[in-house]
Amino acid sequence: MSRLLERKTILVGLSGGIACYKTAELVRLLVRAGAVVHCLMTRGAQKFLSPLTLQGLTGNPVATDVFDLAQESHIGHIRLADSADALVIAPASANLLARLAAGMADDVVTTVALATRAPLIVAPSMNVNMYEHAATQANIALLKQRGVRVVEPAEGELACGWYGRGRLADPSVLFAETERALATKDLAGESLVVTAGPTREPIDAVRFLSNRSSGKMGYALAAAAWQRGAAVTLISGPTALPPPPGVSVVYVESAEEMREAVFAALGRATIVVMCAAVADYRPKVLLPGKMKKSAAAFSLELVRTPDILEELGEKKQDRIIVGFAAEVEELESHARLKLERKHLDVIVANDVSSRSTGFESDANAVLILDRFGVKTEIPLLPKSEVAHAILDHVVRVRQSIRRE
């Protein structure tokens, strides 16, 4: 379930194009998130995907004809337009973009698009030459001026054999854009720096010291902040996670590289969320080449890495600094000590000894403390939901700071 999409009515319109098959996956993601989904198809779209497929995925009849009396008696297009929380058109062909820009209403998709007052998200998909044509670009620009959210197509090999920009955006990107359209923009105007994942401290050419952080919590925070209107820079240690849509990502390896990246991004930041599990120690000496195995015992001398969070707390100026505390015992007392010692505004603590909330899990339960003495306990939830709960607390702290 998604707190942004649960019980929301999402309309998904399809126009004619081979990319219709991808829209079926978007519909599946929306339904799984708890949305009520109704699909609308042009005649061209029905050549590429059966309405029965979408009806099976949504459990709702598919609208295909404004003038079909049987359909109108069950799913009247005006009722659909009025009930929508968002309308997503994917794929949007060059022809459909032109008709939308002209304000035409000559099929069920364009008619509902003209009638609804819900946010409209349009995802173009077509041959690269059609996409780059001046007429198509002018239509896209006009739609953007009217407040339509246009999800730019991806670049790659196209079904027609050409290579270039024109591929329908990935269903996961379209899903994220739909969530963003419905999110409260309480972080609009804010610039967030979020760190995520582990660091790697090299021992030799092939070995390193690291930890079990997957980066999932930091990536979820970056995605949630972007949904809520912030400009987000994600500074990520090594992970296997795809970059969140709309987020600028800087990849680093070591603690020193993370420090350099954080302070390089700090000038424009209003909120810094230090979620990364930065190594506390690194080998004192980097061994040349690859150390060979031998029968003798081996010892490794370690030295401290820079404490990025403490340095941020000392230099925070007007920024809000959020730290994380991964603990295995005395969660609240250790977190409160870290909050005060490092001059933080907010600290988020979690018990990493639990299999359900520790590293690499998809869920988390956290304790949030702030410098005003407010405590919030978040029960076990998906990390996407925990991310929004953390940002809810940060927004309240921002309000408290402004009242000081």
Backbone hydrogen bonds, N-H to C=O, Kabsch-Sander energy under -0.5 kcal/mol:
donor,donor_aa,acceptor,acceptor_aa,energy
2,S,33,A,-2.3
6,E,2,S,-2.7
7,R,34,G,-3.0
8,K,5,L,-2.5
10,I,8,K,-0.7
10,I,36,V,-2.7
11,L,9,T,-0.5
11,L,86,A,-2.8
12,V,38,H,-2.6
13,G,11,L,-0.5
13,G,88,V,-3.3
14,L,40,L,-2.5
15,S,91,P,-1.7
20,C,17,G,-1.9
21,Y,18,I,-1.3
22,K,19,A,-1.5
23,T,19,A,-0.9
24,A,20,C,-1.0
25,E,21,Y,-0.6
25,E,22,K,-0.7
26,L,22,K,-1.6
27,V,23,T,-2.7
28,R,24,A,-1.9
29,L,25,E,-2.3
30,L,26,L,-2.4
31,V,27,V,-2.4
32,R,28,R,-2.5
33,A,29,L,-1.5
34,G,31,V,-1.7
35,A,30,L,-2.2
36,V,8,K,-3.3
37,V,35,A,-0.7
38,H,10,I,-2.0
40,L,12,V,-2.6
41,M,63,A,-2.5
42,T,14,L,-2.2
46,Q,42,T,-1.5
47,K,43,R,-0.5
47,K,44,G,-1.2
48,F,44,G,-0.5
48,F,45,A,-1.4
49,L,45,A,-1.8
53,T,50,S,-1.1
54,L,50,S,-1.1
55,Q,51,P,-2.5
56,G,52,L,-2.2
57,L,53,T,-1.7
58,T,54,L,-2.3
59,G,55,Q,-2.7
63,A,39,C,-2.4
68,D,65,D,-1.3
69,L,67,F,-0.8
72,E,68,D,-2.7
73,S,69,L,-1.7
74,H,70,A,-0.8
74,H,71,Q,-1.1
75,I,71,Q,-3.7
76,G,72,E,-0.8
80,L,76,G,-2.4
81,A,77,H,-2.4
82,D,78,I,-2.5
83,S,79,R,-2.0
84,A,80,L,-1.1
85,D,9,T,-3.4
86,A,9,T,-1.2
87,L,119,P,-2.6
88,V,11,L,-3.1
89,I,87,L,-0.5
89,I,121,I,-3.2
90,A,13,G,-2.5
90,A,88,V,-0.7
92,A,123,A,-2.2
93,S,91,P,-0.6
97,L,93,S,-2.4
98,A,94,A,-2.0
99,R,95,N,-2.1
100,L,96,L,-2.7
101,A,97,L,-2.6
102,A,98,A,-1.8
103,G,100,L,-1.1
104,M,99,R,-2.7
111,T,107,D,-2.2
112,V,108,V,-2.0
113,A,109,V,-2.2
114,L,110,T,-1.9
115,A,111,T,-1.6
116,T,112,V,-2.4
117,R,81,A,-0.5
121,I,87,L,-3.0
121,I,119,P,-0.5
122,V,149,R,-3.1
123,A,89,I,-2.7
125,S,92,A,-1.8
126,M,166,G,-1.7
131,Y,127,N,-2.5
132,E,128,V,-2.4
133,H,129,N,-0.8
137,Q,133,H,-2.5
138,A,134,A,-2.2
139,N,135,A,-2.1
140,I,136,T,-2.4
141,A,137,Q,-2.4
142,L,138,A,-2.2
143,L,139,N,-2.3
144,K,140,I,-2.4
145,Q,141,A,-2.1
146,R,142,L,-1.3
147,G,144,K,-1.8
148,V,143,L,-2.4
149,R,120,L,-2.7
150,V,148,V,-0.7
151,V,122,V,-2.8
151,V,149,R,-0.6
152,E,150,V,-0.9
154,A,167,R,-2.6
156,G,164,G,-2.1
158,L,162,W,-3.3
161,G,158,L,-2.0
164,G,156,G,-2.5
166,G,154,A,-2.3
167,R,154,A,-2.1
173,V,170,D,-0.9
174,L,170,D,-2.1
175,F,171,P,-2.5
176,A,172,S,-2.1
177,E,173,V,-2.4
178,T,174,L,-1.9
179,E,175,F,-2.2
180,R,176,A,-2.5
181,A,177,E,-1.9
182,L,178,T,-1.0
182,L,179,E,-0.8
183,A,179,E,-0.9
183,A,180,R,-0.7
186,D,184,T,-1.1
187,L,228,R,-2.2
188,A,185,K,-1.2
189,G,229,G,-0.7
190,E,187,L,-2.2
192,L,190,E,-0.5
192,L,231,A,-2.8
193,V,271,I,-2.2
194,V,192,L,-0.5
194,V,233,T,-2.7
195,T,273,V,-2.4
196,A,235,I,-2.1
199,T,277,A,-0.8
200,R,253,E,-2.8
201,E,209,L,-2.6
203,I,207,R,-2.6
204,D,207,R,-1.1
205,A,289,G,-3.0
209,L,201,E,-2.6
219,Y,215,G,-2.5
220,A,216,K,-2.1
221,L,217,M,-2.1
222,A,218,G,-2.3
223,A,219,Y,-2.4
224,A,220,A,-2.4
225,A,221,L,-2.4
226,W,222,A,-2.0
227,Q,223,A,-2.2
228,R,224,A,-1.5
229,G,226,W,-1.7
230,A,225,A,-2.3
231,A,190,E,-2.4
232,V,230,A,-0.5
233,T,192,L,-2.7
234,L,232,V,-0.5
234,L,248,S,-3.3
235,I,194,V,-3.1
235,I,233,T,-0.6
236,S,234,L,-0.7
236,S,250,V,-2.7
237,G,196,A,-2.6
247,V,244,P,-1.4
248,S,232,V,-2.2
249,V,247,V,-0.5
250,V,234,L,-3.0
252,V,236,S,-2.8
258,M,254,S,-2.1
259,R,255,A,-2.5
260,E,256,E,-2.4
261,A,257,E,-2.2
262,V,258,M,-2.6
263,F,259,R,-2.4
264,A,260,E,-1.7
265,A,261,A,-1.6
266,L,262,V,-0.6
268,R,265,A,-0.7
269,A,266,L,-1.2
270,T,191,S,-3.0
271,I,191,S,-1.8
272,V,320,I,-2.8
273,V,193,V,-3.2
274,M,272,V,-0.6
274,M,322,V,-3.1
275,C,195,T,-0.9
275,C,273,V,-1.4
277,A,197,G,-2.2
278,V,276,A,-1.2
282,R,303,V,-2.4
284,K,301,E,-3.0
287,L,203,I,-2.6
287,L,285,V,-0.7
291,M,289,G,-0.5
303,V,282,R,-2.8
305,T,280,D,-2.3
308,I,306,P,-1.3
311,E,307,D,-2.1
312,L,308,I,-2.4
313,G,309,L,-2.3
314,E,310,E,-1.6
315,K,311,E,-1.2
316,K,313,G,-0.6
319,R,316,K,-2.7
320,I,270,T,-2.2
321,I,319,R,-0.6
322,V,272,V,-3.0
322,V,320,I,-0.5
323,G,346,V,-2.5
324,F,274,M,-0.5
325,A,348,V,-2.7
327,E,325,A,-0.8
327,E,350,N,-2.5
334,H,330,E,-2.3
335,A,331,L,-2.1
336,R,332,E,-2.7
337,L,333,S,-1.9
338,K,334,H,-1.9
339,L,335,A,-2.5
340,E,336,R,-2.0
341,R,337,L,-2.8
342,K,338,K,-2.0
343,H,340,E,-0.9
344,L,339,L,-2.3
345,D,321,I,-2.1
346,V,321,I,-1.7
347,I,369,L,-2.7
348,V,323,G,-2.4
349,A,347,I,-0.5
349,A,367,L,-3.1
350,N,325,A,-2.1
352,V,327,E,-2.2
352,V,350,N,-0.9
353,S,327,E,-0.6
354,S,351,D,-0.9
357,T,354,S,-0.5
358,G,354,S,-1.6
361,S,358,G,-1.4
364,N,381,L,-2.5
366,V,378,I,-1.1
367,L,349,A,-2.7
368,I,376,T,-3.3
369,L,347,I,-2.5
369,L,367,L,-0.5
370,D,374,V,-1.3
371,R,345,D,-2.0
373,G,370,D,-1.8
376,T,368,I,-2.6
378,I,366,V,-3.1
378,I,376,T,-0.5
381,L,364,N,-2.3
383,K,362,D,-2.3
385,E,382,P,-0.9
386,V,382,P,-2.2
387,A,383,K,-2.4
388,H,384,S,-1.3
389,A,385,E,-2.0
390,I,386,V,-2.5
391,L,387,A,-2.2
392,D,388,H,-2.4
393,H,389,A,-1.7
394,V,390,I,-2.2
395,V,391,L,-2.5
396,R,392,D,-1.7
397,V,393,H,-2.2
398,R,394,V,-2.5
399,Q,395,V,-1.9
400,S,396,R,-2.1
401,I,397,V,-2.6
402,R,398,R,-2.0
403,R,399,Q,-1.1
404,E,400,S,-0.6
404,E,401,I,-1.1
